[in-house]
Amino acid sequence: MNALKLTAVGTSTGVVIPKDVLARLNVAKGDMLYLTETPDGGYSLTPYDPNFAAKMDKADDIMRRYRNTLSVLAK
């Protein structure tokens, strides 16, 4: 478990994330992280946009249902 320290950043509050955690998340300065609430009341920090994942699931569904139509249109 890693303890994260809250620090002042201008008039806001920031979190210092250790280098090893950044490496495991495969992120660097300037990248986006997403904080989502888990069903058990906790939080999850991830580099993957959950809204993007939902949109891709919808796109996969559309492409699966209209595979023949999309194939004809691609010619």
mmCIF file of the N, C-alpha and C atoms, coordinates in Angstrom:
data_MODEL
# 
_entry.id   MODEL 
# 
loop_
_atom_site.group_PDB 
_atom_site.id 
_atom_site.type_symbol 
_atom_site.label_atom_id 
_atom_site.label_alt_id 
_atom_site.label_comp_id 
_atom_site.label_asym_id 
_atom_site.label_entity_id 
_atom_site.label_seq_id 
_atom_site.pdbx_PDB_ins_code 
_atom_site.Cartn_x 
_atom_site.Cartn_y 
_atom_site.Cartn_z 
_atom_site.occupancy 
_atom_site.B_iso_or_equiv 
_atom_site.pdbx_formal_charge 
_atom_site.auth_seq_id 
_atom_site.auth_comp_id 
_atom_site.auth_asym_id 
_atom_site.auth_atom_id 
_atom_site.pdbx_PDB_model_num 
ATOM 1   N N  . MET A 1 1  ? 0.857   -1.180 0.000   1.00 0.00 ? 1  MET A N  1 
ATOM 2   C CA . MET A 1 1  ? 0.000   0.000  0.000   1.00 0.00 ? 1  MET A CA 1 
ATOM 3   C C  . MET A 1 1  ? 0.893   1.230  0.000   1.00 0.00 ? 1  MET A C  1 
ATOM 4   N N  . ASN A 1 2  ? 0.493   2.214  -0.782  1.00 0.00 ? 2  ASN A N  1 
ATOM 5   C CA . ASN A 1 2  ? 1.223   3.480  -0.856  1.00 0.00 ? 2  ASN A CA 1 
ATOM 6   C C  . ASN A 1 2  ? 0.390   4.579  -0.213  1.00 0.00 ? 2  ASN A C  1 
ATOM 7   N N  . ALA A 1 3  ? 1.025   5.378  0.615   1.00 0.00 ? 3  ALA A N  1 
ATOM 8   C CA . ALA A 1 3  ? 0.359   6.544  1.191   1.00 0.00 ? 3  ALA A CA 1 
ATOM 9   C C  . ALA A 1 3  ? 0.608   7.725  0.260   1.00 0.00 ? 3  ALA A C  1 
ATOM 10  N N  . LEU A 1 4  ? -0.435  8.468  -0.048  1.00 0.00 ? 4  LEU A N  1 
ATOM 11  C CA . LEU A 1 4  ? -0.317  9.631  -0.923  1.00 0.00 ? 4  LEU A CA 1 
ATOM 12  C C  . LEU A 1 4  ? -0.406  10.889 -0.083  1.00 0.00 ? 4  LEU A C  1 
ATOM 13  N N  . LYS A 1 5  ? 0.476   11.835 -0.349  1.00 0.00 ? 5  LYS A N  1 
ATOM 14  C CA . LYS A 1 5  ? 0.524   13.071 0.420   1.00 0.00 ? 5  LYS A CA 1 
ATOM 15  C C  . LYS A 1 5  ? -0.205  14.179 -0.330  1.00 0.00 ? 5  LYS A C  1 
ATOM 16  N N  . LEU A 1 6  ? -1.081  14.888 0.361   1.00 0.00 ? 6  LEU A N  1 
ATOM 17  C CA . LEU A 1 6  ? -1.774  16.036 -0.201  1.00 0.00 ? 6  LEU A CA 1 
ATOM 18  C C  . LEU A 1 6  ? -0.902  17.266 -0.012  1.00 0.00 ? 6  LEU A C  1 
ATOM 19  N N  . THR A 1 7  ? -0.767  18.050 -1.071  1.00 0.00 ? 7  THR A N  1 
ATOM 20  C CA . THR A 1 7  ? 0.043   19.263 -0.993  1.00 0.00 ? 7  THR A CA 1 
ATOM 21  C C  . THR A 1 7  ? -0.721  20.430 -1.610  1.00 0.00 ? 7  THR A C  1 
ATOM 22  N N  . ALA A 1 8  ? -0.345  21.624 -1.237  1.00 0.00 ? 8  ALA A N  1 
ATOM 23  C CA . ALA A 1 8  ? -0.958  22.821 -1.808  1.00 0.00 ? 8  ALA A CA 1 
ATOM 24  C C  . ALA A 1 8  ? -0.373  23.074 -3.187  1.00 0.00 ? 8  ALA A C  1 
ATOM 25  N N  . VAL A 1 9  ? -1.266  23.332 -4.144  1.00 0.00 ? 9  VAL A N  1 
ATOM 26  C CA . VAL A 1 9  ? -0.872  23.693 -5.512  1.00 0.00 ? 9  VAL A CA 1 
ATOM 27  C C  . VAL A 1 9  ? -1.646  24.955 -5.846  1.00 0.00 ? 9  VAL A C  1 
ATOM 28  N N  . GLY A 1 10 ? -1.017  26.095 -5.643  1.00 0.00 ? 10 GLY A N  1 
ATOM 29  C CA . GLY A 1 10 ? -1.728  27.359 -5.815  1.00 0.00 ? 10 GLY A CA 1 
ATOM 30  C C  . GLY A 1 10 ? -2.837  27.444 -4.779  1.00 0.00 ? 10 GLY A C  1 
ATOM 31  N N  . THR A 1 11 ? -4.071  27.628 -5.238  1.00 0.00 ? 11 THR A N  1 
ATOM 32  C CA . THR A 1 11 ? -5.211  27.676 -4.319  1.00 0.00 ? 11 THR A CA 1 
ATOM 33  C C  . THR A 1 11 ? -5.940  26.344 -4.271  1.00 0.00 ? 11 THR A C  1 
ATOM 34  N N  . SER A 1 12 ? -5.364  25.303 -4.906  1.00 0.00 ? 12 SER A N  1 
ATOM 35  C CA . SER A 1 12 ? -5.969  23.969 -4.931  1.00 0.00 ? 12 SER A CA 1 
ATOM 36  C C  . SER A 1 12 ? -5.138  23.012 -4.096  1.00 0.00 ? 12 SER A C  1 
ATOM 37  N N  . THR A 1 13 ? -5.566  21.773 -4.057  1.00 0.00 ? 13 THR A N  1 
ATOM 38  C CA . THR A 1 13 ? -4.837  20.723 -3.362  1.00 0.00 ? 13 THR A CA 1 
ATOM 39  C C  . THR A 1 13 ? -4.478  19.640 -4.365  1.00 0.00 ? 13 THR A C  1 
ATOM 40  N N  . GLY A 1 14 ? -3.226  19.171 -4.333  1.00 0.00 ? 14 GLY A N  1 
ATOM 41  C CA . GLY A 1 14 ? -2.755  18.139 -5.242  1.00 0.00 ? 14 GLY A CA 1 
ATOM 42  C C  . GLY A 1 14 ? -2.286  16.922 -4.479  1.00 0.00 ? 14 GLY A C  1 
ATOM 43  N N  . VAL A 1 15 ? -2.068  15.846 -5.225  1.00 0.00 ? 15 VAL A N  1 
ATOM 44  C CA . VAL A 1 15 ? -1.600  14.593 -4.641  1.00 0.00 ? 15 VAL A CA 1 
ATOM 45  C C  . VAL A 1 15 ? -0.248  14.259 -5.247  1.00 0.00 ? 15 VAL A C  1 
ATOM 46  N N  . VAL A 1 16 ? 0.691   13.863 -4.409  1.00 0.00 ? 16 VAL A N  1 
ATOM 47  C CA . VAL A 1 16 ? 2.001   13.424 -4.883  1.00 0.00 ? 16 VAL A CA 1 
ATOM 48  C C  . VAL A 1 16 ? 1.941   11.915 -5.065  1.00 0.00 ? 16 VAL A C  1 
ATOM 49  N N  . ILE A 1 17 ? 2.165   11.466 -6.316  1.00 0.00 ? 17 ILE A N  1 
ATOM 50  C CA . ILE A 1 17 ? 2.118   10.035 -6.625  1.00 0.00 ? 17 ILE A CA 1 
ATOM 51  C C  . ILE A 1 17 ? 3.551   9.550  -6.818  1.00 0.00 ? 17 ILE A C  1 
ATOM 52  N N  . PRO A 1 18 ? 3.950   8.498  -6.106  1.00 0.00 ? 18 PRO A N  1 
ATOM 53  C CA . PRO A 1 18 ? 5.328   7.999  -6.203  1.00 0.00 ? 18 PRO A CA 1 
ATOM 54  C C  . PRO A 1 18 ? 5.675   7.536  -7.621  1.00 0.00 ? 18 PRO A C  1 
ATOM 55  N N  . LYS A 1 19 ? 6.968   7.631  -7.961  1.00 0.00 ? 19 LYS A N  1 
ATOM 56  C CA . LYS A 1 19 ? 7.435   7.257  -9.303  1.00 0.00 ? 19 LYS A CA 1 
ATOM 57  C C  . LYS A 1 19 ? 7.090   5.820  -9.658  1.00 0.00 ? 19 LYS A C  1 
ATOM 58  N N  . ASP A 1 20 ? 7.229   4.896  -8.700  1.00 0.00 ? 20 ASP A N  1 
ATOM 59  C CA . ASP A 1 20 ? 6.956   3.490  -9.005  1.00 0.00 ? 20 ASP A CA 1 
ATOM 60  C C  . ASP A 1 20 ? 5.481   3.265  -9.351  1.00 0.00 ? 20 ASP A C  1 
ATOM 61  N N  . VAL A 1 21 ? 4.593   4.017  -8.725  1.00 0.00 ? 21 VAL A N  1 
ATOM 62  C CA . VAL A 1 21 ? 3.167   3.908  -9.041  1.00 0.00 ? 21 VAL A CA 1 
ATOM 63  C C  . VAL A 1 21 ? 2.904   4.471  -10.434 1.00 0.00 ? 21 VAL A C  1 
ATOM 64  N N  . LEU A 1 22 ? 3.519   5.593  -10.774 1.00 0.00 ? 22 LEU A N  1 
ATOM 65  C CA . LEU A 1 22 ? 3.377   6.167  -12.116 1.00 0.00 ? 22 LEU A CA 1 
ATOM 66  C C  . LEU A 1 22 ? 3.873   5.186  -13.176 1.00 0.00 ? 22 LEU A C  1 
ATOM 67  N N  . ALA A 1 23 ? 4.971   4.504  -12.878 1.00 0.00 ? 23 ALA A N  1 
ATOM 68  C CA . ALA A 1 23 ? 5.515   3.523  -13.822 1.00 0.00 ? 23 ALA A CA 1 
ATOM 69  C C  . ALA A 1 23 ? 4.554   2.355  -14.006 1.00 0.00 ? 23 ALA A C  1 
ATOM 70  N N  . ARG A 1 24 ? 3.953   1.873  -12.917 1.00 0.00 ? 24 ARG A N  1 
ATOM 71  C CA . ARG A 1 24 ? 2.996   0.762  -13.026 1.00 0.00 ? 24 ARG A CA 1 
ATOM 72  C C  . ARG A 1 24 ? 1.734   1.173  -13.756 1.00 0.00 ? 24 ARG A C  1 
ATOM 73  N N  . LEU A 1 25 ? 1.335   2.426  -13.605 1.00 0.00 ? 25 LEU A N  1 
ATOM 74  C CA . LEU A 1 25 ? 0.163   2.929  -14.332 1.00 0.00 ? 25 LEU A CA 1 
ATOM 75  C C  . LEU A 1 25 ? 0.511   3.289  -15.776 1.00 0.00 ? 25 LEU A C  1 
ATOM 76  N N  . ASN A 1 26 ? 1.803   3.315  -16.092 1.00 0.00 ? 26 ASN A N  1 
ATOM 77  C CA . ASN A 1 26 ? 2.302   3.682  -17.416 1.00 0.00 ? 26 ASN A CA 1 
ATOM 78  C C  . ASN A 1 26 ? 1.844   5.087  -17.807 1.00 0.00 ? 26 ASN A C  1 
ATOM 79  N N  . VAL A 1 27 ? 2.012   6.027  -16.881 1.00 0.00 ? 27 VAL A N  1 
ATOM 80  C CA . VAL A 1 27 ? 1.662   7.426  -17.120 1.00 0.00 ? 27 VAL A CA 1 
ATOM 81  C C  . VAL A 1 27 ? 2.849   8.315  -16.775 1.00 0.00 ? 27 VAL A C  1 
ATOM 82  N N  . ALA A 1 28 ? 2.792   9.537  -17.287 1.00 0.00 ? 28 ALA A N  1 
ATOM 83  C CA . ALA A 1 28 ? 3.848   10.511 -17.024 1.00 0.00 ? 28 ALA A CA 1 
ATOM 84  C C  . ALA A 1 28 ? 3.202   11.872 -16.810 1.00 0.00 ? 28 ALA A C  1 
ATOM 85  N N  . LYS A 1 29 ? 4.027   12.846 -16.499 1.00 0.00 ? 29 LYS A N  1 
ATOM 86  C CA . LYS A 1 29 ? 3.549   14.210 -16.269 1.00 0.00 ? 29 LYS A CA 1 
ATOM 87  C C  . LYS A 1 29 ? 2.734   14.679 -17.477 1.00 0.00 ? 29 LYS A C  1 
ATOM 88  N N  . GLY A 1 30 ? 1.555   15.221 -17.221 1.00 0.00 ? 30 GLY A N  1 
ATOM 89  C CA . GLY A 1 30 ? 0.684   15.717 -18.282 1.00 0.00 ? 30 GLY A CA 1 
ATOM 90  C C  . GLY A 1 30 ? -0.390  14.734 -18.716 1.00 0.00 ? 30 GLY A C  1 
ATOM 91  N N  . ASP A 1 31 ? -0.240  13.442 -18.369 1.00 0.00 ? 31 ASP A N  1 
ATOM 92  C CA . ASP A 1 31 ? -1.261  12.452 -18.715 1.00 0.00 ? 31 ASP A CA 1 
ATOM 93  C C  . ASP A 1 31 ? -2.479  12.609 -17.814 1.00 0.00 ? 31 ASP A C  1 
ATOM 94  N N  . MET A 1 32 ? -3.604  12.079 -18.270 1.00 0.00 ? 32 MET A N  1 
ATOM 95  C CA . MET A 1 32 ? -4.845  12.140 -17.494 1.00 0.00 ? 32 MET A CA 1 
ATOM 96  C C  . MET A 1 32 ? -5.009  10.862 -16.685 1.00 0.00 ? 32 MET A C  1 
ATOM 97  N N  . LEU A 1 33 ? -5.483  11.009 -15.447 1.00 0.00 ? 33 LEU A N  1 
ATOM 98  C CA . LEU A 1 33 ? -5.890  9.877  -14.613 1.00 0.00 ? 33 LEU A CA 1 
ATOM 99  C C  . LEU A 1 33 ? -7.350  10.083 -14.264 1.00 0.00 ? 33 LEU A C  1 
ATOM 100 N N  . TYR A 1 34 ? -8.074  8.995  -14.092 1.00 0.00 ? 34 TYR A N  1 
ATOM 101 C CA . TYR A 1 34 ? -9.501  9.064  -13.800 1.00 0.00 ? 34 TYR A CA 1 
ATOM 102 C C  . TYR A 1 34 ? -9.775  8.407  -12.450 1.00 0.00 ? 34 TYR A C  1 
ATOM 103 N N  . LEU A 1 35 ? -10.478 9.125  -11.620 1.00 0.00 ? 35 LEU A N  1 
ATOM 104 C CA . LEU A 1 35 ? -10.855 8.646  -10.296 1.00 0.00 ? 35 LEU A CA 1 
ATOM 105 C C  . LEU A 1 35 ? -12.313 8.228  -10.361 1.00 0.00 ? 35 LEU A C  1 
ATOM 106 N N  . THR A 1 36 ? -12.576 6.950  -10.133 1.00 0.00 ? 36 THR A N  1 
ATOM 107 C CA . THR A 1 36 ? -13.947 6.451  -10.173 1.00 0.00 ? 36 THR A CA 1 
ATOM 108 C C  . THR A 1 36 ? -14.299 5.814  -8.836  1.00 0.00 ? 36 THR A C  1 
ATOM 109 N N  . GLU A 1 37 ? -15.556 5.932  -8.481  1.00 0.00 ? 37 GLU A N  1 
ATOM 110 C CA . GLU A 1 37 ? -16.028 5.318  -7.235  1.00 0.00 ? 37 GLU A CA 1 
ATOM 111 C C  . GLU A 1 37 ? -16.352 3.861  -7.495  1.00 0.00 ? 37 GLU A C  1 
ATOM 112 N N  . THR A 1 38 ? -15.914 2.985  -6.598  1.00 0.00 ? 38 THR A N  1 
ATOM 113 C CA . THR A 1 38 ? -16.169 1.553  -6.731  1.00 0.00 ? 38 THR A CA 1 
ATOM 114 C C  . THR A 1 38 ? -17.461 1.198  -6.002  1.00 0.00 ? 38 THR A C  1 
ATOM 115 N N  . PRO A 1 39 ? -18.066 0.061  -6.334  1.00 0.00 ? 39 PRO A N  1 
ATOM 116 C CA . PRO A 1 39 ? -19.333 -0.338 -5.696  1.00 0.00 ? 39 PRO A CA 1 
ATOM 117 C C  . PRO A 1 39 ? -19.249 -0.473 -4.174  1.00 0.00 ? 39 PRO A C  1 
ATOM 118 N N  . ASP A 1 40 ? -18.058 -0.783 -3.651  1.00 0.00 ? 40 ASP A N  1 
ATOM 119 C CA . ASP A 1 40 ? -17.920 -0.945 -2.201  1.00 0.00 ? 40 ASP A CA 1 
ATOM 120 C C  . ASP A 1 40 ? -17.680 0.370  -1.466  1.00 0.00 ? 40 ASP A C  1 
ATOM 121 N N  . GLY A 1 41 ? -17.761 1.506  -2.194  1.00 0.00 ? 41 GLY A N  1 
ATOM 122 C CA . GLY A 1 41 ? -17.597 2.810  -1.563  1.00 0.00 ? 41 GLY A CA 1 
ATOM 123 C C  . GLY A 1 41 ? -16.189 3.350  -1.609  1.00 0.00 ? 41 GLY A C  1 
ATOM 124 N N  . GLY A 1 42 ? -15.251 2.583  -2.169  1.00 0.00 ? 42 GLY A N  1 
ATOM 125 C CA . GLY A 1 42 ? -13.877 3.034  -2.299  1.00 0.00 ? 42 GLY A CA 1 
ATOM 126 C C  . GLY A 1 42 ? -13.689 3.793  -3.604  1.00 0.00 ? 42 GLY A C  1 
ATOM 127 N N  . TYR A 1 43 ? -12.445 4.030  -3.963  1.00 0.00 ? 43 TYR A N  1 
ATOM 128 C CA . TYR A 1 43 ? -12.126 4.744  -5.196  1.00 0.00 ? 43 TYR A CA 1 
ATOM 129 C C  . TYR A 1 43 ? -11.056 3.993  -5.966  1.00 0.00 ? 43 TYR A C  1 
ATOM 130 N N  . SER A 1 44 ? -11.078 4.160  -7.274  1.00 0.00 ? 44 SER A N  1 
ATOM 131 C CA . SER A 1 44 ? -10.095 3.544  -8.158  1.00 0.00 ? 44 SER A CA 1 
ATOM 132 C C  . SER A 1 44 ? -9.466  4.633  -9.006  1.00 0.00 ? 44 SER A C  1 
ATOM 133 N N  . LEU A 1 45 ? -8.150  4.606  -9.124  1.00 0.00 ? 45 LEU A N  1 
ATOM 134 C CA . LEU A 1 45 ? -7.408  5.569  -9.938  1.00 0.00 ? 45 LEU A CA 1 
ATOM 135 C C  . LEU A 1 45 ? -6.856  4.814  -11.141 1.00 0.00 ? 45 LEU A C  1 
ATOM 136 N N  . THR A 1 46 ? -7.238  5.238  -12.339 1.00 0.00 ? 46 THR A N  1 
ATOM 137 C CA . THR A 1 46 ? -6.854  4.523  -13.545 1.00 0.00 ? 46 THR A CA 1 
ATOM 138 C C  . THR A 1 46 ? -6.546  5.494  -14.681 1.00 0.00 ? 46 THR A C  1 
ATOM 139 N N  . PRO A 1 47 ? -5.660  5.092  -15.607 1.00 0.00 ? 47 PRO A N  1 
ATOM 140 C CA . PRO A 1 47 ? -5.390  5.938  -16.768 1.00 0.00 ? 47 PRO A CA 1 
ATOM 141 C C  . PRO A 1 47 ? -6.419  5.754  -17.878 1.00 0.00 ? 47 PRO A C  1 
ATOM 142 N N  . TYR A 1 48 ? -7.357  4.822  -17.704 1.00 0.00 ? 48 TYR A N  1 
ATOM 143 C CA . TYR A 1 48 ? -8.349  4.520  -18.729 1.00 0.00 ? 48 TYR A CA 1 
ATOM 144 C C  . TYR A 1 48 ? -9.650  5.259  -18.468 1.00 0.00 ? 48 TYR A C  1 
ATOM 145 N N  . ASP A 1 49 ? -10.128 5.964  -19.481 1.00 0.00 ? 49 ASP A N  1 
ATOM 146 C CA . ASP A 1 49 ? -11.359 6.747  -19.384 1.00 0.00 ? 49 ASP A CA 1 
ATOM 147 C C  . ASP A 1 49 ? -12.561 5.809  -19.420 1.00 0.00 ? 49 ASP A C  1 
ATOM 148 N N  . PRO A 1 50 ? -13.317 5.696  -18.322 1.00 0.00 ? 50 PRO A N  1 
ATOM 149 C CA . PRO A 1 50 ? -14.464 4.786  -18.300 1.00 0.00 ? 50 PRO A CA 1 
ATOM 150 C C  . PRO A 1 50 ? -15.548 5.197  -19.297 1.00 0.00 ? 50 PRO A C  1 
ATOM 151 N N  . ASN A 1 51 ? -15.693 6.477  -19.587 1.00 0.00 ? 51 ASN A N  1 
ATOM 152 C CA . ASN A 1 51 ? -16.677 6.919  -20.570 1.00 0.00 ? 51 ASN A CA 1 
ATOM 153 C C  . ASN A 1 51 ? -16.279 6.466  -21.970 1.00 0.00 ? 51 ASN A C  1 
ATOM 154 N N  . PHE A 1 52 ? -14.986 6.496  -22.265 1.00 0.00 ? 52 PHE A N  1 
ATOM 155 C CA . PHE A 1 52 ? -14.505 6.040  -23.563 1.00 0.00 ? 52 PHE A CA 1 
ATOM 156 C C  . PHE A 1 52 ? -14.763 4.546  -23.721 1.00 0.00 ? 52 PHE A C  1 
ATOM 157 N N  . ALA A 1 53 ? -14.545 3.784  -22.668 1.00 0.00 ? 53 ALA A N  1 
ATOM 158 C CA . ALA A 1 53 ? -14.780 2.339  -22.723 1.00 0.00 ? 53 ALA A CA 1 
ATOM 159 C C  . ALA A 1 53 ? -16.250 2.044  -23.016 1.00 0.00 ? 53 ALA A C  1 
ATOM 160 N N  . ALA A 1 54 ? -17.157 2.787  -22.409 1.00 0.00 ? 54 ALA A N  1 
ATOM 161 C CA . ALA A 1 54 ? -18.588 2.585  -22.659 1.00 0.00 ? 54 ALA A CA 1 
ATOM 162 C C  . ALA A 1 54 ? -18.928 2.921  -24.111 1.00 0.00 ? 54 ALA A C  1 
ATOM 163 N N  . LYS A 1 55 ? -18.328 3.978  -24.642 1.00 0.00 ? 55 LYS A N  1 
ATOM 164 C CA . LYS A 1 55 ? -18.571 4.358  -26.039 1.00 0.00 ? 55 LYS A CA 1 
ATOM 165 C C  . LYS A 1 55 ? -18.032 3.291  -26.991 1.00 0.00 ? 55 LYS A C  1 
ATOM 166 N N  . MET A 1 56 ? -16.877 2.730  -26.674 1.00 0.00 ? 56 MET A N  1 
ATOM 167 C CA . MET A 1 56 ? -16.319 1.681  -27.526 1.00 0.00 ? 56 MET A CA 1 
ATOM 168 C C  . MET A 1 56 ? -17.170 0.417  -27.483 1.00 0.00 ? 56 MET A C  1 
ATOM 169 N N  . ASP A 1 57 ? -17.748 0.102  -26.323 1.00 0.00 ? 57 ASP A N  1 
ATOM 170 C CA . ASP A 1 57 ? -18.652 -1.045 -26.232 1.00 0.00 ? 57 ASP A CA 1 
ATOM 171 C C  . ASP A 1 57 ? -19.860 -0.842 -27.135 1.00 0.00 ? 57 ASP A C  1 
ATOM 172 N N  . LYS A 1 58 ? -20.387 0.371  -27.144 1.00 0.00 ? 58 LYS A N  1 
ATOM 173 C CA . LYS A 1 58 ? -21.520 0.698  -28.002 1.00 0.00 ? 58 LYS A CA 1 
ATOM 174 C C  . LYS A 1 58 ? -21.122 0.595  -29.475 1.00 0.00 ? 58 LYS A C  1 
ATOM 175 N N  . ALA A 1 59 ? -19.942 1.110  -29.827 1.00 0.00 ? 59 ALA A N  1 
ATOM 176 C CA . ALA A 1 59 ? -19.459 1.040  -31.206 1.00 0.00 ? 59 ALA A CA 1 
ATOM 177 C C  . ALA A 1 59 ? -19.265 -0.413 -31.632 1.00 0.00 ? 59 ALA A C  1 
ATOM 178 N N  . ASP A 1 60 ? -18.722 -1.247 -30.756 1.00 0.00 ? 60 ASP A N  1 
ATOM 179 C CA . ASP A 1 60 ? -18.558 -2.669 -31.072 1.00 0.00 ? 60 ASP A CA 1 
ATOM 180 C C  . ASP A 1 60 ? -19.904 -3.327 -31.342 1.00 0.00 ? 60 ASP A C  1 
ATOM 181 N N  . ASP A 1 61 ? -20.899 -2.986 -30.531 1.00 0.00 ? 61 ASP A N  1 
ATOM 182 C CA . ASP A 1 61 ? -22.242 -3.537 -30.723 1.00 0.00 ? 61 ASP A CA 1 
ATOM 183 C C  . ASP A 1 61 ? -22.806 -3.128 -32.081 1.00 0.00 ? 61 ASP A C  1 
ATOM 184 N N  . ILE A 1 62 ? -22.667 -1.862 -32.434 1.00 0.00 ? 62 ILE A N  1 
ATOM 185 C CA . ILE A 1 62 ? -23.173 -1.370 -33.726 1.00 0.00 ? 62 ILE A CA 1 
ATOM 186 C C  . ILE A 1 62 ? -22.441 -2.051 -34.879 1.00 0.00 ? 62 ILE A C  1 
ATOM 187 N N  . MET A 1 63 ? -21.118 -2.165 -34.777 1.00 0.00 ? 63 MET A N  1 
ATOM 188 C CA . MET A 1 63 ? -20.348 -2.794 -35.855 1.00 0.00 ? 63 MET A CA 1 
ATOM 189 C C  . MET A 1 63 ? -20.696 -4.275 -35.996 1.00 0.00 ? 63 MET A C  1 
ATOM 190 N N  . ARG A 1 64 ? -20.998 -4.935 -34.895 1.00 0.00 ? 64 ARG A N  1 
ATOM 191 C CA . ARG A 1 64 ? -21.372 -6.347 -34.939 1.00 0.00 ? 64 ARG A CA 1 
ATOM 192 C C  . ARG A 1 64 ? -22.739 -6.513 -35.604 1.00 0.00 ? 64 ARG A C  1 
ATOM 193 N N  . ARG A 1 65 ? -23.693 -5.656 -35.232 1.00 0.00 ? 65 ARG A N  1 
ATOM 194 C CA . ARG A 1 65 ? -25.046 -5.767 -35.787 1.00 0.00 ? 65 ARG A CA 1 
ATOM 195 C C  . ARG A 1 65 ? -25.105 -5.375 -37.257 1.00 0.00 ? 65 ARG A C  1 
ATOM 196 N N  . TYR A 1 66 ? -24.296 -4.426 -37.676 1.00 0.00 ? 66 TYR A N  1 
ATOM 197 C CA . TYR A 1 66 ? -24.349 -3.928 -39.055 1.00 0.00 ? 66 TYR A CA 1 
ATOM 198 C C  . TYR A 1 66 ? -23.096 -4.309 -39.843 1.00 0.00 ? 66 TYR A C  1 
ATOM 199 N N  . ARG A 1 67 ? -22.536 -5.474 -39.532 1.00 0.00 ? 67 ARG A N  1 
ATOM 200 C CA . ARG A 1 67 ? -21.310 -5.937 -40.182 1.00 0.00 ? 67 ARG A CA 1 
ATOM 201 C C  . ARG A 1 67 ? -21.451 -5.970 -41.707 1.00 0.00 ? 67 ARG A C  1 
ATOM 202 N N  . ASN A 1 68 ? -22.538 -6.546 -42.209 1.00 0.00 ? 68 ASN A N  1 
ATOM 203 C CA . ASN A 1 68 ? -22.731 -6.649 -43.657 1.00 0.00 ? 68 ASN A CA 1 
ATOM 204 C C  . ASN A 1 68 ? -22.859 -5.276 -44.304 1.00 0.00 ? 68 ASN A C  1 
ATOM 205 N N  . THR A 1 69 ? -23.624 -4.404 -43.707 1.00 0.00 ? 69 THR A N  1 
ATOM 206 C CA . THR A 1 69 ? -23.817 -3.052 -44.248 1.00 0.00 ? 69 THR A CA 1 
ATOM 207 C C  . THR A 1 69 ? -22.499 -2.295 -44.287 1.00 0.00 ? 69 THR A C  1 
ATOM 208 N N  . LEU A 1 70 ? -21.735 -2.368 -43.211 1.00 0.00 ? 70 LEU A N  1 
ATOM 209 C CA . LEU A 1 70 ? -20.448 -1.674 -43.154 1.00 0.00 ? 70 LEU A CA 1 
ATOM 210 C C  . LEU A 1 70 ? -19.461 -2.250 -44.170 1.00 0.00 ? 70 LEU A C  1 
ATOM 211 N N  . SER A 1 71 ? -19.535 -3.551 -44.404 1.00 0.00 ? 71 SER A N  1 
ATOM 212 C CA . SER A 1 71 ? -18.671 -4.190 -45.389 1.00 0.00 ? 71 SER A CA 1 
ATOM 213 C C  . SER A 1 71 ? -18.967 -3.677 -46.786 1.00 0.00 ? 71 SER A C  1 
ATOM 214 N N  . VAL A 1 72 ? -20.252 -3.553 -47.121 1.00 0.00 ? 72 VAL A N  1 
ATOM 215 C CA . VAL A 1 72 ? -20.651 -3.034 -48.428 1.00 0.00 ? 72 VAL A CA 1 
ATOM 216 C C  . VAL A 1 72 ? -20.234 -1.567 -48.565 1.00 0.00 ? 72 VAL A C  1 
ATOM 217 N N  . LEU A 1 73 ? -20.425 -0.791 -47.534 1.00 0.00 ? 73 LEU A N  1 
ATOM 218 C CA . LEU A 1 73 ? -20.058 0.625  -47.581 1.00 0.00 ? 73 LEU A CA 1 
ATOM 219 C C  . LEU A 1 73 ? -18.550 0.825  -47.714 1.00 0.00 ? 73 LEU A C  1 
ATOM 220 N N  . ALA A 1 74 ? -17.772 -0.112 -47.217 1.00 0.00 ? 74 ALA A N  1 
ATOM 221 C CA . ALA A 1 74 ? -16.319 0.021  -47.274 1.00 0.00 ? 74 ALA A CA 1 
ATOM 222 C C  . ALA A 1 74 ? -15.748 -0.231 -48.661 1.00 0.00 ? 74 ALA A C  1 
ATOM 223 N N  . LYS A 1 75 ? -16.553 -0.811 -49.563 1.00 0.00 ? 75 LYS A N  1 
ATOM 224 C CA . LYS A 1 75 ? -16.066 -1.124 -50.934 1.00 0.00 ? 75 LYS A CA 1 
ATOM 225 C C  . LYS A 1 75 ? -15.995 0.113  -51.781 1.00 0.00 ? 75 LYS A C  1 
# 
